[in-house]
Amino acid sequence: MDIRHLKAFLAVFEERNITLAAQRLFISQPTLSVTIRQLEEELGATLFVRQPRGVEVSEQARVLYPQARRMVADAQALGRMFRVEENRTTLTLGIEGDIADSHIEAFLRMARLALPHLLLTLAEGCQGDGRLAVEELCCEDELFLPLWEESYVMALPVDHPMAGSTSAQPWVPVSDWITCAQHPSHQRLMALYGSSPDSVAGHAGSLKQALQMVAAGIGVAVLPQSLVAGHARVATRAMHLPTPTRRVGLCYAAQALELPALRGLHEYFRTNRPIQIEVE
């Protein structure tokens, strides 16, 4: 058995069709059939059952599939490692829009420590081999590795009447909330806003847009601490209800761990969690 046999197996398993798999591998259909037969003989197992249209995979093939993907990925990574012109491990990561710059920068610094030869491509939103995202944005079939947990705070314009208040001072009802109705956190924050439509000063499409509206003096928003920290035109104060929290981390599909780069990052972050970023 060699990598050629495993690549042929993966192509047929994923295409469920000998002809399409042969086209994908740029080989003839008879050559692919011989390669699969050689693999079956070596394993002593029937991997595919030919049907009038395509092939049906056996239980033995389902067992072999994840191991074959991992072996091919490792072999390809090993080959790149010893080619001078490609001495890099590649990975594409999506970055969700409401992650603070401080978290993104800390994540990237640690990724470089984990994999010094990583050739990283960043993309916006829900794409890539994995994503730096809030746990609420993970899909049902994704796993989540938490890296940070942080509280929400009340963010106010620096010249707002409540900006100089302390948690010990009486609570004054807010009449100029900025809400993010489409954001996953909205339902958890509705109790703060009150029932009167007059208490809303504006709506934002994202938490970062809400922060910009606060800095412009339009109103008050409840935002993650990391987004507000260090902003010259935004003040914070404690809230009168239990403080919501959120977790930021790595979202990924289970099969993505077959990629050497993502598996390396995952193993590194499991044992080297980021140092909590101090915010004021």
MITOR-58873 format. One record per residue (C-alpha): x negated, y negated, z; residue in one letter; residue number from 0. Coordinates in steps of 0.02 Angstrom, whole numbers, plus 50000, padded with zeros to 5 digits. Each point is the difference from the previous one (the first is absolute). Example, Ala and Ser with C-alpha at 12.3 -4.5 7.8 and 13.67 -1.06 7.14 Angstrom:
<sites>
site u: 49385 | v: 50225 | w: 50390 | resn: a | resi: 0
site u: 49931 | v: 49828 | w: 49967 | resn: s | resi: 1
</sites>
This chain:
<sites>
site u: 50000 | v: 50000 | w: 50000 | resn: m | resi: 0
site u: 49936 | v: 49827 | w: 49957 | resn: d | resi: 1
site u: 50068 | v: 49822 | w: 49993 | resn: i | resi: 2
site u: 50056 | v: 50029 | w: 49820 | resn: r | resi: 3
site u: 50119 | v: 50137 | w: 50059 | resn: h | resi: 4
site u: 50068 | v: 49889 | w: 50140 | resn: l | resi: 5
site u: 50027 | v: 49852 | w: 49884 | resn: k | resi: 6
site u: 50095 | v: 50114 | w: 49881 | resn: a | resi: 7
site u: 50106 | v: 50065 | w: 50144 | resn: f | resi: 8
site u: 50040 | v: 49824 | w: 50061 | resn: l | resi: 9
site u: 50052 | v: 49943 | w: 49826 | resn: a | resi: 10
site u: 50120 | v: 50145 | w: 49975 | resn: v | resi: 11
site u: 50069 | v: 49987 | w: 50177 | resn: f | resi: 12
site u: 50036 | v: 49813 | w: 49981 | resn: e | resi: 13
site u: 50063 | v: 50005 | w: 49821 | resn: e | resi: 14
site u: 50097 | v: 50164 | w: 50018 | resn: r | resi: 15
site u: 49962 | v: 50024 | w: 49816 | resn: n | resi: 16
site u: 49852 | v: 50083 | w: 49913 | resn: i | resi: 17
site u: 50009 | v: 49891 | w: 49845 | resn: t | resi: 18
site u: 50006 | v: 49836 | w: 50097 | resn: l | resi: 19
site u: 49862 | v: 50058 | w: 50117 | resn: a | resi: 20
site u: 49888 | v: 50044 | w: 49851 | resn: a | resi: 21
site u: 50030 | v: 49828 | w: 49925 | resn: q | resi: 22
site u: 49957 | v: 49919 | w: 50166 | resn: r | resi: 23
site u: 49835 | v: 50097 | w: 50007 | resn: l | resi: 24
site u: 49961 | v: 49975 | w: 49815 | resn: f | resi: 25
site u: 49983 | v: 50187 | w: 49969 | resn: i | resi: 26
site u: 50098 | v: 50125 | w: 49897 | resn: s | resi: 27
site u: 50148 | v: 50093 | w: 50073 | resn: q | resi: 28
site u: 49919 | v: 50173 | w: 49976 | resn: p | resi: 29
site u: 49842 | v: 49941 | w: 50089 | resn: t | resi: 30
site u: 50103 | v: 49937 | w: 50148 | resn: l | resi: 31
site u: 50098 | v: 50163 | w: 50009 | resn: s | resi: 32
site u: 49837 | v: 50100 | w: 50006 | resn: v | resi: 33
site u: 49932 | v: 49886 | w: 50137 | resn: t | resi: 34
site u: 50155 | v: 50024 | w: 50106 | resn: i | resi: 35
site u: 49996 | v: 50188 | w: 49973 | resn: r | resi: 36
site u: 49817 | v: 50005 | w: 50056 | resn: q | resi: 37
site u: 50045 | v: 49906 | w: 50159 | resn: l | resi: 38
site u: 50145 | v: 50116 | w: 50037 | resn: e | resi: 39
site u: 49890 | v: 50153 | w: 49974 | resn: e | resi: 40
site u: 49866 | v: 49931 | w: 50116 | resn: e | resi: 41
site u: 50127 | v: 49957 | w: 50136 | resn: l | resi: 42
site u: 50101 | v: 50158 | w: 49975 | resn: g | resi: 43
site u: 50159 | v: 49897 | w: 49997 | resn: a | resi: 44
site u: 50133 | v: 49946 | w: 49876 | resn: t | resi: 45
site u: 50003 | v: 49811 | w: 49998 | resn: l | resi: 46
site u: 50125 | v: 49962 | w: 49862 | resn: f | resi: 47
site u: 50149 | v: 50089 | w: 49924 | resn: v | resi: 48
site u: 50034 | v: 49948 | w: 49820 | resn: r | resi: 49
site u: 50178 | v: 49946 | w: 49962 | resn: q | resi: 50
site u: 50084 | v: 49957 | w: 49834 | resn: p | resi: 51
site u: 49964 | v: 49819 | w: 50042 | resn: r | resi: 52
site u: 49844 | v: 49970 | w: 50102 | resn: g | resi: 53
site u: 49938 | v: 50105 | w: 50146 | resn: v | resi: 54
site u: 50058 | v: 50039 | w: 50175 | resn: e | resi: 55
site u: 49873 | v: 49989 | w: 50142 | resn: v | resi: 56
site u: 49979 | v: 50143 | w: 50123 | resn: s | resi: 57
site u: 49985 | v: 49989 | w: 50188 | resn: e | resi: 58
site u: 49814 | v: 50040 | w: 49983 | resn: q | resi: 59
site u: 49984 | v: 49849 | w: 49884 | resn: a | resi: 60
site u: 50085 | v: 49888 | w: 50128 | resn: r | resi: 61
site u: 49874 | v: 50056 | w: 50131 | resn: v | resi: 62
site u: 49853 | v: 49973 | w: 49882 | resn: l | resi: 63
site u: 50054 | v: 49828 | w: 49937 | resn: y | resi: 64
site u: 49948 | v: 49887 | w: 50148 | resn: p | resi: 65
site u: 49835 | v: 50092 | w: 50020 | resn: q | resi: 66
site u: 49963 | v: 49988 | w: 49814 | resn: a | resi: 67
site u: 50035 | v: 49813 | w: 50000 | resn: r | resi: 68
site u: 49883 | v: 49975 | w: 50147 | resn: r | resi: 69
site u: 49862 | v: 50105 | w: 49921 | resn: m | resi: 70
site u: 50010 | v: 49908 | w: 49834 | resn: v | resi: 71
site u: 50001 | v: 49830 | w: 50086 | resn: a | resi: 72
site u: 49850 | v: 50046 | w: 50107 | resn: d | resi: 73
site u: 49906 | v: 50067 | w: 49848 | resn: a | resi: 74
site u: 50033 | v: 49841 | w: 49903 | resn: q | resi: 75
site u: 49945 | v: 49892 | w: 50146 | resn: a | resi: 76
site u: 49841 | v: 50103 | w: 50020 | resn: l | resi: 77
site u: 49963 | v: 49980 | w: 49815 | resn: g | resi: 78
site u: 50018 | v: 49811 | w: 50011 | resn: r | resi: 79
site u: 49889 | v: 49995 | w: 50153 | resn: m | resi: 80
site u: 49851 | v: 50066 | w: 49902 | resn: f | resi: 81
site u: 50025 | v: 49895 | w: 49845 | resn: r | resi: 82
site u: 49901 | v: 49840 | w: 50026 | resn: v | resi: 83
site u: 50116 | v: 49895 | w: 49895 | resn: e | resi: 84
site u: 50154 | v: 50058 | w: 50099 | resn: e | resi: 85
site u: 49934 | v: 50012 | w: 50177 | resn: n | resi: 86
site u: 50165 | v: 49936 | w: 50070 | resn: r | resi: 87
site u: 50156 | v: 50073 | w: 50079 | resn: t | resi: 88
site u: 50156 | v: 49918 | w: 49928 | resn: t | resi: 89
site u: 50163 | v: 49958 | w: 50087 | resn: l | resi: 90
site u: 50149 | v: 49886 | w: 49964 | resn: t | resi: 91
site u: 50097 | v: 49929 | w: 50148 | resn: l | resi: 92
site u: 50157 | v: 49896 | w: 50001 | resn: g | resi: 93
site u: 50016 | v: 49854 | w: 50121 | resn: i | resi: 94
site u: 50176 | v: 49954 | w: 50056 | resn: e | resi: 95
site u: 50041 | v: 49815 | w: 49995 | resn: g | resi: 96
site u: 50028 | v: 49962 | w: 50185 | resn: d | resi: 97
site u: 49836 | v: 50068 | w: 50068 | resn: i | resi: 98
site u: 49893 | v: 49866 | w: 50084 | resn: a | resi: 99
site u: 49835 | v: 49953 | w: 49919 | resn: d | resi: 100
site u: 49911 | v: 50044 | w: 50163 | resn: s | resi: 101
site u: 50066 | v: 50179 | w: 49992 | resn: h | resi: 102
site u: 49956 | v: 50019 | w: 49815 | resn: i | resi: 103
site u: 49823 | v: 49937 | w: 50026 | resn: e | resi: 104
site u: 49973 | v: 50110 | w: 50153 | resn: a | resi: 105
site u: 50064 | v: 50151 | w: 49905 | resn: f | resi: 106
site u: 49884 | v: 49966 | w: 49853 | resn: l | resi: 107
site u: 49848 | v: 49978 | w: 50112 | resn: r | resi: 108
site u: 50033 | v: 50167 | w: 50084 | resn: m | resi: 109
site u: 50033 | v: 50085 | w: 49833 | resn: a | resi: 110
site u: 49829 | v: 49944 | w: 49942 | resn: r | resi: 111
site u: 49922 | v: 50071 | w: 50159 | resn: l | resi: 112
site u: 50092 | v: 50164 | w: 49974 | resn: a | resi: 113
site u: 49953 | v: 50019 | w: 49815 | resn: l | resi: 114
site u: 49852 | v: 49889 | w: 49953 | resn: p | resi: 115
site u: 50009 | v: 50055 | w: 49817 | resn: h | resi: 116
site u: 50187 | v: 49972 | w: 49984 | resn: l | resi: 117
site u: 50056 | v: 49915 | w: 49840 | resn: l | resi: 118
site u: 50164 | v: 49927 | w: 50063 | resn: l | resi: 119
site u: 50138 | v: 49927 | w: 49894 | resn: t | resi: 120
site u: 50134 | v: 49898 | w: 50090 | resn: l | resi: 121
site u: 50176 | v: 49982 | w: 49931 | resn: a | resi: 122
site u: 50152 | v: 49906 | w: 50062 | resn: e | resi: 123
site u: 50150 | v: 50088 | w: 50071 | resn: g | resi: 124
site u: 50054 | v: 50181 | w: 49988 | resn: c | resi: 125
site u: 49868 | v: 50077 | w: 49887 | resn: q | resi: 126
site u: 49833 | v: 50088 | w: 50009 | resn: g | resi: 127
site u: 49937 | v: 50158 | w: 50084 | resn: d | resi: 128
site u: 50053 | v: 49930 | w: 50170 | resn: g | resi: 129
site u: 50062 | v: 49837 | w: 50074 | resn: r | resi: 130
site u: 49960 | v: 49883 | w: 50143 | resn: l | resi: 131
site u: 50177 | v: 49966 | w: 50059 | resn: a | resi: 132
site u: 50121 | v: 49979 | w: 50144 | resn: v | resi: 133
site u: 50069 | v: 50166 | w: 50063 | resn: e | resi: 134
site u: 50178 | v: 49946 | w: 49955 | resn: e | resi: 135
site u: 49951 | v: 49995 | w: 49816 | resn: l | resi: 136
site u: 49940 | v: 50181 | w: 49992 | resn: c | resi: 137
site u: 50104 | v: 50109 | w: 49885 | resn: c | resi: 138
site u: 50084 | v: 50156 | w: 50068 | resn: e | resi: 139
site u: 49871 | v: 50115 | w: 49920 | resn: d | resi: 140
site u: 49850 | v: 49900 | w: 50061 | resn: e | resi: 141
site u: 49894 | v: 50020 | w: 50155 | resn: l | resi: 142
site u: 49940 | v: 49855 | w: 50108 | resn: f | resi: 143
site u: 49836 | v: 49973 | w: 50092 | resn: l | resi: 144
site u: 50022 | v: 49852 | w: 50121 | resn: p | resi: 145
site u: 49853 | v: 49880 | w: 50013 | resn: l | resi: 146
site u: 50074 | v: 49848 | w: 50090 | resn: w | resi: 147
site u: 50151 | v: 49967 | w: 50109 | resn: e | resi: 148
site u: 50051 | v: 49820 | w: 50030 | resn: e | resi: 149
site u: 50142 | v: 49897 | w: 50073 | resn: s | resi: 150
site u: 50113 | v: 49875 | w: 49913 | resn: y | resi: 151
site u: 49993 | v: 49821 | w: 50065 | resn: v | resi: 152
site u: 50106 | v: 49845 | w: 49978 | resn: m | resi: 153
site u: 49914 | v: 49888 | w: 49873 | resn: a | resi: 154
site u: 50043 | v: 49815 | w: 50002 | resn: l | resi: 155
site u: 49939 | v: 49844 | w: 49909 | resn: p | resi: 156
site u: 49870 | v: 49912 | w: 50108 | resn: v | resi: 157
site u: 50114 | v: 49848 | w: 50017 | resn: d | resi: 158
site u: 50156 | v: 50102 | w: 50044 | resn: h | resi: 159
site u: 50084 | v: 49949 | w: 50166 | resn: p | resi: 160
site u: 49971 | v: 50174 | w: 50070 | resn: m | resi: 161
site u: 49818 | v: 50013 | w: 49944 | resn: a | resi: 162
site u: 49933 | v: 49939 | w: 50165 | resn: g | resi: 163
site u: 50113 | v: 50110 | w: 50106 | resn: s | resi: 164
site u: 49936 | v: 50142 | w: 50106 | resn: t | resi: 165
site u: 50081 | v: 50165 | w: 50042 | resn: s | resi: 166
site u: 50037 | v: 49932 | w: 50175 | resn: a | resi: 167
site u: 50106 | v: 49857 | w: 49933 | resn: q | resi: 168
site u: 50188 | v: 50022 | w: 49967 | resn: p | resi: 169
site u: 50046 | v: 50078 | w: 49833 | resn: w | resi: 170
site u: 50079 | v: 49879 | w: 49876 | resn: v | resi: 171
site u: 50109 | v: 50079 | w: 49864 | resn: p | resi: 172
site u: 49916 | v: 49984 | w: 49830 | resn: v | resi: 173
site u: 50106 | v: 49916 | w: 49866 | resn: s | resi: 174
site u: 49876 | v: 50011 | w: 49855 | resn: d | resi: 175
site u: 49956 | v: 50182 | w: 49973 | resn: w | resi: 176
site u: 49913 | v: 50059 | w: 49841 | resn: i | resi: 177
site u: 50055 | v: 50177 | w: 49961 | resn: t | resi: 178
site u: 49938 | v: 50138 | w: 49883 | resn: c | resi: 179
site u: 50159 | v: 50094 | w: 49962 | resn: a | resi: 180
site u: 49917 | v: 50122 | w: 49878 | resn: q | resi: 181
site u: 49857 | v: 50046 | w: 50118 | resn: h | resi: 182
site u: 50006 | v: 50164 | w: 50099 | resn: p | resi: 183
site u: 49978 | v: 49903 | w: 50164 | resn: s | resi: 184
site u: 50158 | v: 49896 | w: 49973 | resn: h | resi: 185
site u: 50122 | v: 50118 | w: 50087 | resn: q | resi: 186
site u: 49892 | v: 50007 | w: 50156 | resn: r | resi: 187
site u: 49990 | v: 49810 | w: 50010 | resn: l | resi: 188
site u: 50183 | v: 49956 | w: 49971 | resn: m | resi: 189
site u: 50037 | v: 49993 | w: 50187 | resn: a | resi: 190
site u: 49883 | v: 49851 | w: 50013 | resn: l | resi: 191
site u: 50082 | v: 49897 | w: 49864 | resn: y | resi: 192
site u: 50175 | v: 49986 | w: 50072 | resn: g | resi: 193
site u: 50166 | v: 50014 | w: 49908 | resn: s | resi: 194
site u: 50020 | v: 49821 | w: 49937 | resn: s | resi: 195
site u: 49949 | v: 49966 | w: 49819 | resn: p | resi: 196
site u: 49952 | v: 49825 | w: 50058 | resn: d | resi: 197
site u: 49853 | v: 50077 | w: 50094 | resn: s | resi: 198
site u: 49911 | v: 50047 | w: 49837 | resn: v | resi: 199
site u: 49889 | v: 49870 | w: 49916 | resn: a | resi: 200
site u: 49941 | v: 50108 | w: 49855 | resn: g | resi: 201
site u: 49969 | v: 50171 | w: 49927 | resn: h | resi: 202
site u: 49834 | v: 50074 | w: 49944 | resn: a | resi: 203
site u: 49963 | v: 50146 | w: 49885 | resn: g | resi: 204
site u: 49850 | v: 50059 | w: 50102 | resn: s | resi: 205
site u: 49919 | v: 49971 | w: 50169 | resn: l | resi: 206
site u: 49859 | v: 49902 | w: 49920 | resn: k | resi: 207
site u: 50127 | v: 49886 | w: 49916 | resn: q | resi: 208
site u: 50085 | v: 49977 | w: 50169 | resn: a | resi: 209
site u: 49832 | v: 49948 | w: 50073 | resn: l | resi: 210
site u: 49979 | v: 49871 | w: 49862 | resn: q | resi: 211
site u: 50174 | v: 49931 | w: 50037 | resn: m | resi: 212
site u: 49956 | v: 49986 | w: 50185 | resn: v | resi: 213
site u: 49837 | v: 49910 | w: 49961 | resn: a | resi: 214
site u: 50097 | v: 49879 | w: 49890 | resn: a | resi: 215
site u: 50111 | v: 49955 | w: 50148 | resn: g | resi: 216
site u: 50161 | v: 50078 | w: 49934 | resn: i | resi: 217
site u: 50038 | v: 50108 | w: 50150 | resn: g | resi: 218
site u: 49955 | v: 50142 | w: 50119 | resn: v | resi: 219
site u: 49964 | v: 50182 | w: 49957 | resn: a | resi: 220
site u: 49959 | v: 50162 | w: 50092 | resn: v | resi: 221
site u: 49841 | v: 50066 | w: 49922 | resn: l | resi: 222
site u: 49862 | v: 50128 | w: 50034 | resn: p | resi: 223
site u: 49863 | v: 49928 | w: 50109 | resn: q | resi: 224
site u: 49862 | v: 50033 | w: 49873 | resn: s | resi: 225
site u: 50086 | v: 49893 | w: 49867 | resn: l | resi: 226
site u: 50017 | v: 49850 | w: 50115 | resn: v | resi: 227
site u: 49829 | v: 50007 | w: 50084 | resn: a | resi: 228
site u: 49886 | v: 49852 | w: 49963 | resn: g | resi: 229
site u: 50125 | v: 49903 | w: 49893 | resn: h | resi: 230
site u: 49968 | v: 49816 | w: 50033 | resn: a | resi: 231
site u: 50180 | v: 49944 | w: 49971 | resn: r | resi: 232
site u: 50089 | v: 50139 | w: 50093 | resn: v | resi: 233
site u: 50025 | v: 50020 | w: 50188 | resn: a | resi: 234
site u: 50067 | v: 50151 | w: 50095 | resn: t | resi: 235
site u: 50098 | v: 50031 | w: 50158 | resn: r | resi: 236
site u: 50069 | v: 50152 | w: 50091 | resn: a | resi: 237
site u: 50175 | v: 50064 | w: 49962 | resn: m | resi: 238
site u: 50143 | v: 50025 | w: 50123 | resn: h | resi: 239
site u: 50040 | v: 50177 | w: 49939 | resn: l | resi: 240
site u: 49890 | v: 50157 | w: 49998 | resn: p | resi: 241
site u: 49864 | v: 49970 | w: 49871 | resn: t | resi: 242
site u: 50010 | v: 50105 | w: 49840 | resn: p | resi: 243
site u: 49840 | v: 50082 | w: 49939 | resn: t | resi: 244
site u: 49937 | v: 50073 | w: 49838 | resn: r | resi: 245
site u: 49863 | v: 50122 | w: 49948 | resn: r | resi: 246
site u: 49884 | v: 49972 | w: 49853 | resn: v | resi: 247
site u: 49904 | v: 50144 | w: 49925 | resn: g | resi: 248
site u: 49966 | v: 50116 | w: 49855 | resn: l | resi: 249
site u: 50148 | v: 50073 | w: 49903 | resn: c | resi: 250
site u: 49961 | v: 50149 | w: 49889 | resn: y | resi: 251
site u: 50076 | v: 50156 | w: 49924 | resn: a | resi: 252
site u: 49938 | v: 50165 | w: 50072 | resn: a | resi: 253
site u: 49926 | v: 50055 | w: 49834 | resn: q | resi: 254
site u: 49899 | v: 49838 | w: 49989 | resn: a | resi: 255
site u: 49886 | v: 50071 | w: 50135 | resn: l | resi: 256
site u: 49932 | v: 50114 | w: 49864 | resn: e | resi: 257
site u: 49910 | v: 49846 | w: 49933 | resn: l | resi: 258
site u: 49825 | v: 49998 | w: 50079 | resn: p | resi: 259
site u: 50001 | v: 49811 | w: 50026 | resn: a | resi: 260
site u: 50169 | v: 49992 | w: 50087 | resn: l | resi: 261
site u: 49960 | v: 50155 | w: 50102 | resn: r | resi: 262
site u: 49837 | v: 49918 | w: 50055 | resn: g | resi: 263
site u: 50088 | v: 49839 | w: 50051 | resn: l | resi: 264
site u: 50135 | v: 50097 | w: 50092 | resn: h | resi: 265
site u: 49874 | v: 50101 | w: 50099 | resn: e | resi: 266
site u: 49900 | v: 49843 | w: 50042 | resn: y | resi: 267
site u: 50150 | v: 49899 | w: 50060 | resn: f | resi: 268
site u: 50067 | v: 50145 | w: 50103 | resn: r | resi: 269
site u: 49845 | v: 49994 | w: 50110 | resn: t | resi: 270
site u: 49953 | v: 49816 | w: 49980 | resn: n | resi: 271
site u: 50157 | v: 49897 | w: 50025 | resn: r | resi: 272
site u: 49978 | v: 49814 | w: 49964 | resn: p | resi: 273
site u: 49960 | v: 49887 | w: 50147 | resn: i | resi: 274
site u: 50157 | v: 49903 | w: 50043 | resn: q | resi: 275
site u: 49987 | v: 49827 | w: 49923 | resn: i | resi: 276
site u: 50016 | v: 49863 | w: 50129 | resn: e | resi: 277
site u: 50130 | v: 49868 | w: 49958 | resn: v | resi: 278
site u: 50048 | v: 49842 | w: 50088 | resn: e | resi: 279
</sites>
